[in-house]
Every structure is written in structure tokens, then in C-alpha cells.
Amino acid sequence: MQMSAKKEWQAPELETLNVT
Amino acid sequence: MSDRHEASLTVVRAEGNIVCDMDGEKVMFSVATGKYYSLGSVGGRIWELIGAPIRVGRLVDELTEEFSVERPECERQVRKFLRSLKRESLIEVHSS
């Protein structure tokens, strides 16, 4: 059985965004 | 707070957030705080997984199965991310 490749990990981060 | 205790906590999304996908990353508007946030791609996946109450330990299990990351690193970074969500009242945390 072939194992599916794992996705690349990036440290999760909460970013606050500013706002025609 | 000990790692073991924190891993046994249950987290779930708070109500009142509007989320959309932008270029594979989740962007959110909190009605409560009036702020916009970017969760990024991994943060967006975590947001999906906490749609229903889930223990932090189980959340890390899911992520280490799905992503190429060692468990200790994943656990540390996920706990930090969850604390930032909690600070902004974007999640609810309950003792199991």
C-alpha cells in the first residue's frame, strides 16, 4: 500500500490585518 | 500550566466569526472584536479541525498524521497558536 506524502508544515500564526 | 494538562483541554471555535478562503489561506472577521485576521494555511486547517470540540492532544495527533512535523514541535507551536486565538476570544477552551 502506498503512503500518501505528508504536507509541508509551517508554524501556525495568527496575524491581525488592517483595513473602491 | 503543565503540558499534560494543556493537552487534555478541549477547544472549539467561538461563535460570531466570518471566515473565507483567500489563495488557500483563511481570512476571518470577528464580529466581537471588529478585527480582521489571517490564519495562514496550517492555521486554517486547525480552524477546520476545531469546528467541533476536540482535545488539544487529539488535534496534535491529527496534524502530525497530516503534516511533516515532529510531534514535540507541532505540540509546542499549536499550543502557542491556540493561546493567541484565546487571547482574541476566537476560541473557547474547556476542561475535559
Backbone of each chain as nested JSON, in Angstrom:
{
  "chains": [
    {"id": "A", "residues": [
      {"number": 1, "name": "MET", "atoms": {"N": [0.857, -1.187, 0.0], "CA": [0.0, 0.0, 0.0], "C": [0.894, 1.238, 0.0]}},
      {"number": 2, "name": "GLN", "atoms": {"N": [0.601, 2.189, -0.853], "CA": [1.434, 3.374, -0.956], "C": [0.985, 4.425, 0.052]}},
      {"number": 3, "name": "MET", "atoms": {"N": [1.961, 4.971, 0.793], "CA": [1.639, 6.019, 1.755], "C": [1.546, 7.354, 1.024]}},
      {"number": 4, "name": "SER", "atoms": {"N": [0.539, 8.146, 1.338], "CA": [0.448, 9.461, 0.717], "C": [1.444, 10.397, 1.396]}},
      {"number": 5, "name": "ALA", "atoms": {"N": [2.028, 11.292, 0.6], "CA": [3.034, 12.213, 1.136], "C": [2.378, 13.188, 2.102]}},
      {"number": 6, "name": "LYS", "atoms": {"N": [3.107, 13.502, 3.165], "CA": [2.574, 14.466, 4.124], "C": [2.801, 15.878, 3.61]}},
      {"number": 7, "name": "LYS", "atoms": {"N": [1.919, 16.767, 4.031], "CA": [2.016, 18.163, 3.598], "C": [3.094, 18.896, 4.396]}},
      {"number": 8, "name": "GLU", "atoms": {"N": [3.621, 19.939, 3.775], "CA": [4.677, 20.728, 4.426], "C": [4.099, 21.495, 5.614]}},
      {"number": 9, "name": "TRP", "atoms": {"N": [4.828, 21.466, 6.707], "CA": [4.39, 22.14, 7.932], "C": [4.963, 23.548, 8.004]}},
      {"number": 10, "name": "GLN", "atoms": {"N": [4.117, 24.495, 8.35], "CA": [4.577, 25.851, 8.662], "C": [3.957, 26.23, 9.991]}},
      {"number": 11, "name": "ALA", "atoms": {"N": [4.743, 26.821, 10.861], "CA": [4.225, 27.184, 12.181], "C": [2.978, 28.05, 12.026]}},
      {"number": 12, "name": "PRO", "atoms": {"N": [1.862, 27.63, 12.626], "CA": [0.636, 28.428, 12.504], "C": [0.775, 29.745, 13.244]}},
      {"number": 13, "name": "GLU", "atoms": {"N": [0.267, 30.799, 12.642], "CA": [0.411, 32.121, 13.243], "C": [-0.86, 32.921, 12.992]}},
      {"number": 14, "name": "LEU", "atoms": {"N": [-1.315, 33.614, 14.018], "CA": [-2.487, 34.481, 13.876], "C": [-2.001, 35.889, 13.574]}},
      {"number": 15, "name": "GLU", "atoms": {"N": [-2.375, 36.396, 12.416], "CA": [-1.936, 37.731, 12.014], "C": [-3.146, 38.666, 11.98]}},
      {"number": 16, "name": "THR", "atoms": {"N": [-3.018, 39.805, 12.621], "CA": [-4.089, 40.796, 12.588], "C": [-3.919, 41.669, 11.357]}},
      {"number": 17, "name": "LEU", "atoms": {"N": [-5.004, 41.839, 10.613], "CA": [-4.953, 42.637, 9.387], "C": [-5.623, 43.978, 9.624]}},
      {"number": 18, "name": "ASN", "atoms": {"N": [-5.184, 44.972, 8.882], "CA": [-5.783, 46.298, 8.984], "C": [-6.49, 46.641, 7.685]}},
      {"number": 19, "name": "VAL", "atoms": {"N": [-7.686, 47.196, 7.817], "CA": [-8.395, 47.669, 6.636], "C": [-8.103, 49.153, 6.515]}},
      {"number": 20, "name": "THR", "atoms": {"N": [-12.064, 51.462, -4.852], "CA": [-13.467, 51.35, -4.467], "C": [-13.741, 50.144, -3.592]}}
    ]},
    {"id": "B", "residues": [
      {"number": 1, "name": "MET", "atoms": {"N": [1.04, 26.169, 33.425], "CA": [0.155, 25.05, 33.1], "C": [0.987, 23.916, 32.515]}},
      {"number": 2, "name": "SER", "atoms": {"N": [0.799, 22.679, 32.984], "CA": [1.619, 21.575, 32.507], "C": [1.217, 21.171, 31.101]}},
      {"number": 3, "name": "ASP", "atoms": {"N": [2.184, 20.572, 30.385], "CA": [1.908, 20.127, 29.023], "C": [0.775, 19.107, 29.016]}},
      {"number": 4, "name": "ARG", "atoms": {"N": [0.821, 18.195, 30.014], "CA": [-0.183, 17.127, 30.046], "C": [-1.577, 17.706, 30.261]}},
      {"number": 5, "name": "HIS", "atoms": {"N": [-1.672, 18.674, 31.187], "CA": [-2.978, 19.286, 31.446], "C": [-3.478, 20.013, 30.204]}},
      {"number": 6, "name": "GLU", "atoms": {"N": [-2.573, 20.741, 29.566], "CA": [-2.973, 21.524, 28.395], "C": [-3.429, 20.605, 27.263]}},
      {"number": 7, "name": "ALA", "atoms": {"N": [-2.763, 19.454, 27.116], "CA": [-3.128, 18.512, 26.052], "C": [-4.509, 17.92, 26.274]}},
      {"number": 8, "name": "SER", "atoms": {"N": [-4.974, 17.929, 27.544], "CA": [-6.279, 17.336, 27.838], "C": [-7.415, 18.346, 27.726]}},
      {"number": 9, "name": "LEU", "atoms": {"N": [-7.08, 19.61, 27.511], "CA": [-8.123, 20.627, 27.359], "C": [-8.846, 20.439, 26.028]}},
      {"number": 10, "name": "THR", "atoms": {"N": [-10.102, 20.858, 26.006], "CA": [-10.904, 20.785, 24.786], "C": [-11.092, 22.189, 24.229]}},
      {"number": 11, "name": "VAL", "atoms": {"N": [-10.887, 22.331, 22.928], "CA": [-11.04, 23.64, 22.292], "C": [-12.105, 23.556, 21.2]}},
      {"number": 12, "name": "VAL", "atoms": {"N": [-12.759, 24.677, 20.967], "CA": [-13.767, 24.762, 19.91], "C": [-13.858, 26.221, 19.472]}},
      {"number": 13, "name": "ARG", "atoms": {"N": [-14.215, 26.419, 18.214], "CA": [-14.371, 27.786, 17.709], "C": [-15.412, 28.556, 18.521]}},
      {"number": 14, "name": "ALA", "atoms": {"N": [-15.162, 29.84, 18.717], "CA": [-16.18, 30.711, 19.296], "C": [-17.161, 31.111, 18.19]}},
      {"number": 15, "name": "GLU", "atoms": {"N": [-18.353, 31.49, 18.595], "CA": [-19.366, 31.925, 17.631], "C": [-19.062, 33.35, 17.164]}},
      {"number": 16, "name": "GLY", "atoms": {"N": [-19.611, 33.708, 16.012], "CA": [-19.565, 35.103, 15.593], "C": [-18.347, 35.476, 14.782]}},
      {"number": 17, "name": "ASN", "atoms": {"N": [-17.827, 34.536, 13.997], "CA": [-16.698, 34.852, 13.123], "C": [-17.062, 34.512, 11.681]}},
      {"number": 18, "name": "ILE", "atoms": {"N": [-16.682, 35.397, 10.779], "CA": [-16.953, 35.183, 9.356], "C": [-15.628, 34.828, 8.695]}},
      {"number": 19, "name": "VAL", "atoms": {"N": [-15.588, 33.671, 8.048], "CA": [-14.329, 33.157, 7.504], "C": [-14.449, 32.953, 6.005]}},
      {"number": 20, "name": "CYS", "atoms": {"N": [-13.398, 33.313, 5.271], "CA": [-13.376, 32.998, 3.842], "C": [-11.972, 32.549, 3.451]}},
      {"number": 21, "name": "ASP", "atoms": {"N": [-11.893, 31.836, 2.339], "CA": [-10.608, 31.363, 1.83], "C": [-10.057, 32.357, 0.824]}},
      {"number": 22, "name": "MET", "atoms": {"N": [-8.79, 32.72, 0.988], "CA": [-8.126, 33.604, 0.027], "C": [-6.785, 32.992, -0.325]}},
      {"number": 23, "name": "ASP", "atoms": {"N": [-6.647, 32.543, -1.564], "CA": [-5.381, 31.949, -2.013], "C": [-4.926, 30.82, -1.096]}},
      {"number": 24, "name": "GLY", "atoms": {"N": [-5.861, 29.982, -0.686], "CA": [-5.501, 28.828, 0.132], "C": [-5.275, 29.139, 1.595]}},
      {"number": 25, "name": "GLU", "atoms": {"N": [-5.466, 30.397, 1.977], "CA": [-5.321, 30.764, 3.382], "C": [-6.649, 31.302, 3.893]}},
      {"number": 26, "name": "LYS", "atoms": {"N": [-6.9, 31.074, 5.163], "CA": [-8.163, 31.533, 5.725], "C": [-8.023, 32.942, 6.293]}},
      {"number": 27, "name": "VAL", "atoms": {"N": [-8.982, 33.78, 5.941], "CA": [-9.056, 35.138, 6.477], "C": [-10.38, 35.247, 7.216]}},
      {"number": 28, "name": "MET", "atoms": {"N": [-10.35, 35.909, 8.356], "CA": [-11.508, 35.898, 9.234], "C": [-11.829, 37.302, 9.734]}},
      {"number": 29, "name": "PHE", "atoms": {"N": [-13.119, 37.568, 9.883], "CA": [-13.569, 38.807, 10.52], "C": [-14.288, 38.433, 11.801]}},
      {"number": 30, "name": "SER", "atoms": {"N": [-13.85, 39.009, 12.905], "CA": [-14.504, 38.764, 14.188], "C": [-15.515, 39.866, 14.45]}},
      {"number": 31, "name": "VAL", "atoms": {"N": [-16.766, 39.486, 14.547], "CA": [-17.812, 40.461, 14.845], "C": [-17.594, 41.021, 16.252]}},
      {"number": 32, "name": "ALA", "atoms": {"N": [-17.099, 40.181, 17.152], "CA": [-16.917, 40.594, 18.551], "C": [-15.839, 41.662, 18.69]}},
      {"number": 33, "name": "THR", "atoms": {"N": [-14.71, 41.489, 17.999], "CA": [-13.596, 42.43, 18.17], "C": [-13.54, 43.467, 17.053]}},
      {"number": 34, "name": "GLY", "atoms": {"N": [-14.261, 43.211, 15.942], "CA": [-14.208, 44.135, 14.809], "C": [-12.887, 44.086, 14.07]}},
      {"number": 35, "name": "LYS", "atoms": {"N": [-12.129, 43.015, 14.265], "CA": [-10.814, 42.9, 13.626], "C": [-10.829, 41.84, 12.534]}},
      {"number": 36, "name": "TYR", "atoms": {"N": [-9.914, 42.024, 11.585], "CA": [-9.669, 41.014, 10.558], "C": [-8.399, 40.25, 10.924]}},
      {"number": 37, "name": "TYR", "atoms": {"N": [-8.411, 38.95, 10.647], "CA": [-7.248, 38.121, 10.949], "C": [-6.919, 37.237, 9.755]}},
      {"number": 38, "name": "SER", "atoms": {"N": [-5.641, 36.916, 9.619], "CA": [-5.212, 35.88, 8.685], "C": [-4.731, 34.696, 9.503]}},
      {"number": 39, "name": "LEU", "atoms": {"N": [-5.217, 33.511, 9.142], "CA": [-4.825, 32.304, 9.873], "C": [-3.72, 31.537, 9.156]}},
      {"number": 40, "name": "GLY", "atoms": {"N": [-3.437, 31.887, 7.897], "CA": [-2.46, 31.119, 7.136], "C": [-3.032, 29.768, 6.742]}},
      {"number": 41, "name": "SER", "atoms": {"N": [-2.209, 28.924, 6.141], "CA": [-2.711, 27.639, 5.647], "C": [-2.834, 26.609, 6.771]}},
      {"number": 42, "name": "VAL", "atoms": {"N": [-1.792, 26.454, 7.576], "CA": [-1.859, 25.486, 8.681], "C": [-2.862, 25.963, 9.73]}},
      {"number": 43, "name": "GLY", "atoms": {"N": [-2.85, 27.255, 10.008], "CA": [-3.824, 27.804, 10.951], "C": [-5.246, 27.588, 10.457]}},
      {"number": 44, "name": "GLY", "atoms": {"N": [-5.423, 27.69, 9.141], "CA": [-6.746, 27.449, 8.559], "C": [-7.179, 26.008, 8.741]}},
      {"number": 45, "name": "ARG", "atoms": {"N": [-6.221, 25.086, 8.621], "CA": [-6.536, 23.665, 8.828], "C": [-6.919, 23.41, 10.286]}},
      {"number": 46, "name": "ILE", "atoms": {"N": [-6.195, 24.052, 11.194], "CA": [-6.531, 23.926, 12.618], "C": [-7.94, 24.466, 12.855]}},
      {"number": 47, "name": "TRP", "atoms": {"N": [-8.255, 25.582, 12.205], "CA": [-9.586, 26.184, 12.353], "C": [-10.672, 25.209, 11.901]}},
      {"number": 48, "name": "GLU", "atoms": {"N": [-10.392, 24.469, 10.824], "CA": [-11.357, 23.462, 10.357], "C": [-11.526, 22.36, 11.399]}},
      {"number": 49, "name": "LEU", "atoms": {"N": [-10.398, 21.926, 11.971], "CA": [-10.44, 20.796, 12.906], "C": [-11.127, 21.147, 14.224]}},
      {"number": 50, "name": "ILE", "atoms": {"N": [-11.146, 22.43, 14.579], "CA": [-11.78, 22.81, 15.85], "C": [-13.211, 23.302, 15.625]}},
      {"number": 51, "name": "GLY", "atoms": {"N": [-13.781, 22.922, 14.487], "CA": [-15.187, 23.243, 14.23], "C": [-16.104, 22.546, 15.223]}},
      {"number": 52, "name": "ALA", "atoms": {"N": [-15.675, 21.4, 15.695], "CA": [-16.366, 20.685, 16.774], "C": [-15.372, 20.556, 17.924]}},
      {"number": 53, "name": "PRO", "atoms": {"N": [-15.871, 20.45, 19.152], "CA": [-14.946, 20.351, 20.293], "C": [-13.955, 19.203, 20.108]}},
      {"number": 54, "name": "ILE", "atoms": {"N": [-12.676, 19.476, 20.364], "CA": [-11.631, 18.472, 20.19], "C": [-10.56, 18.7, 21.251]}},
      {"number": 55, "name": "ARG", "atoms": {"N": [-10.05, 17.609, 21.802], "CA": [-8.964, 17.739, 22.776], "C": [-7.696, 18.199, 22.065]}},
      {"number": 56, "name": "VAL", "atoms": {"N": [-6.892, 19.004, 22.76], "CA": [-5.665, 19.524, 22.156], "C": [-4.755, 18.369, 21.73]}},
      {"number": 57, "name": "GLY", "atoms": {"N": [-4.675, 17.337, 22.555], "CA": [-3.847, 16.181, 22.215], "C": [-4.308, 15.504, 20.939]}},
      {"number": 58, "name": "ARG", "atoms": {"N": [-5.62, 15.395, 20.778], "CA": [-6.19, 14.776, 19.574], "C": [-5.937, 15.655, 18.346]}},
      {"number": 59, "name": "LEU", "atoms": {"N": [-6.017, 16.959, 18.548], "CA": [-5.746, 17.913, 17.464], "C": [-4.306, 17.741, 16.964]}},
      {"number": 60, "name": "VAL", "atoms": {"N": [-3.382, 17.597, 17.895], "CA": [-1.972, 17.399, 17.525], "C": [-1.799, 16.059, 16.809]}},
      {"number": 61, "name": "ASP", "atoms": {"N": [-2.517, 15.027, 17.275], "CA": [-2.482, 13.724, 16.589], "C": [-2.844, 13.883, 15.115]}},
      {"number": 62, "name": "GLU", "atoms": {"N": [-3.949, 14.579, 14.88], "CA": [-4.443, 14.768, 13.505], "C": [-3.405, 15.494, 12.654]}},
      {"number": 63, "name": "LEU", "atoms": {"N": [-2.814, 16.529, 13.234], "CA": [-1.878, 17.361, 12.465], "C": [-0.584, 16.615, 12.152]}},
      {"number": 64, "name": "THR", "atoms": {"N": [-0.098, 15.818, 13.11], "CA": [1.153, 15.083, 12.859], "C": [0.935, 13.958, 11.851]}},
      {"number": 65, "name": "GLU", "atoms": {"N": [-0.308, 13.481, 11.734], "CA": [-0.608, 12.479, 10.705], "C": [-0.663, 13.122, 9.324]}},
      {"number": 66, "name": "GLU", "atoms": {"N": [-1.084, 14.37, 9.296], "CA": [-1.344, 15.05, 8.024], "C": [-0.132, 15.832, 7.51]}},
      {"number": 67, "name": "PHE", "atoms": {"N": [0.677, 16.351, 8.449], "CA": [1.797, 17.222, 8.071], "C": [3.133, 16.586, 8.446]}},
      {"number": 68, "name": "SER", "atoms": {"N": [4.165, 17.025, 7.744], "CA": [5.514, 16.538, 8.007], "C": [6.127, 17.361, 9.138]}},
      {"number": 69, "name": "VAL", "atoms": {"N": [5.875, 16.931, 10.368], "CA": [6.371, 17.672, 11.535], "C": [6.511, 16.699, 12.702]}},
      {"number": 70, "name": "GLU", "atoms": {"N": [7.551, 16.91, 13.496], "CA": [7.738, 16.084, 14.688], "C": [6.734, 16.508, 15.754]}},
      {"number": 71, "name": "ARG", "atoms": {"N": [6.285, 15.534, 16.519], "CA": [5.216, 15.818, 17.483], "C": [5.565, 16.917, 18.503]}},
      {"number": 72, "name": "PRO", "atoms": {"N": [6.761, 16.884, 19.12], "CA": [7.047, 17.931, 20.122], "C": [6.976, 19.342, 19.538]}},
      {"number": 73, "name": "GLU", "atoms": {"N": [7.507, 19.493, 18.32], "CA": [7.474, 20.809, 17.667], "C": [6.038, 21.205, 17.346]}},
      {"number": 74, "name": "CYS", "atoms": {"N": [5.282, 20.257, 16.817], "CA": [3.883, 20.512, 16.469], "C": [3.1, 20.932, 17.71]}},
      {"number": 75, "name": "GLU", "atoms": {"N": [3.29, 20.185, 18.786], "CA": [2.547, 20.444, 20.019], "C": [2.849, 21.844, 20.561]}},
      {"number": 76, "name": "ARG", "atoms": {"N": [4.142, 22.181, 20.55], "CA": [4.559, 23.486, 21.083], "C": [3.964, 24.626, 20.25]}},
      {"number": 77, "name": "GLN", "atoms": {"N": [4.03, 24.488, 18.938], "CA": [3.554, 25.57, 18.071], "C": [2.032, 25.66, 18.055]}},
      {"number": 78, "name": "VAL", "atoms": {"N": [1.374, 24.518, 18.154], "CA": [-0.094, 24.526, 18.185], "C": [-0.593, 25.166, 19.479]}},
      {"number": 79, "name": "ARG", "atoms": {"N": [0.063, 24.838, 20.591], "CA": [-0.354, 25.439, 21.867], "C": [-0.174, 26.954, 21.829]}},
      {"number": 80, "name": "LYS", "atoms": {"N": [0.926, 27.411, 21.246], "CA": [1.17, 28.855, 21.127], "C": [0.092, 29.508, 20.258]}},
      {"number": 81, "name": "PHE", "atoms": {"N": [-0.25, 28.846, 19.148], "CA": [-1.284, 29.366, 18.24], "C": [-2.644, 29.421, 18.941]}},
      {"number": 82, "name": "LEU", "atoms": {"N": [-2.969, 28.363, 19.676], "CA": [-4.26, 28.328, 20.379], "C": [-4.329, 29.422, 21.442]}},
      {"number": 83, "name": "ARG", "atoms": {"N": [-3.204, 29.679, 22.099], "CA": [-3.199, 30.758, 23.096], "C": [-3.456, 32.108, 22.428]}},
      {"number": 84, "name": "SER", "atoms": {"N": [-2.915, 32.306, 21.23], "CA": [-3.153, 33.578, 20.53], "C": [-4.62, 33.684, 20.105]}},
      {"number": 85, "name": "LEU", "atoms": {"N": [-5.224, 32.559, 19.715], "CA": [-6.662, 32.57, 19.381], "C": [-7.494, 32.882, 20.622]}},
      {"number": 86, "name": "LYS", "atoms": {"N": [-7.087, 32.298, 21.749], "CA": [-7.822, 32.509, 23.001], "C": [-7.737, 33.97, 23.44]}},
      {"number": 87, "name": "ARG", "atoms": {"N": [-6.545, 34.565, 23.285], "CA": [-6.368, 35.976, 23.66], "C": [-7.342, 36.872, 22.909]}},
      {"number": 88, "name": "GLU", "atoms": {"N": [-7.65, 36.506, 21.661], "CA": [-8.555, 37.313, 20.837], "C": [-10.005, 36.829, 20.949]}},
      {"number": 89, "name": "SER", "atoms": {"N": [-10.245, 35.909, 21.891], "CA": [-11.603, 35.364, 22.117], "C": [-12.171, 34.686, 20.878]}},
      {"number": 90, "name": "LEU", "atoms": {"N": [-11.295, 34.064, 20.086], "CA": [-11.739, 33.396, 18.858], "C": [-12.071, 31.93, 19.107]}},
      {"number": 91, "name": "ILE", "atoms": {"N": [-11.639, 31.403, 20.263], "CA": [-11.962, 30.022, 20.621], "C": [-12.44, 29.965, 22.061]}},
      {"number": 92, "name": "GLU", "atoms": {"N": [-13.117, 28.863, 22.37], "CA": [-13.489, 28.567, 23.754], "C": [-12.653, 27.379, 24.204]}},
      {"number": 93, "name": "VAL", "atoms": {"N": [-12.195, 27.419, 25.446], "CA": [-11.377, 26.344, 26.0], "C": [-12.102, 25.772, 27.209]}},
      {"number": 94, "name": "HIS", "atoms": {"N": [-12.236, 24.452, 27.231], "CA": [-12.935, 23.794, 28.331], "C": [-12.067, 22.683, 28.907]}},
      {"number": 95, "name": "SER", "atoms": {"N": [-12.209, 22.456, 30.202], "CA": [-11.549, 21.305, 30.816], "C": [-12.352, 20.068, 30.47]}},
      {"number": 96, "name": "SER", "atoms": {"N": [-11.646, 19.002, 30.089], "CA": [-12.35, 17.768, 29.708], "C": [-12.931, 17.106, 30.948]}}
    ]}
  ]
}
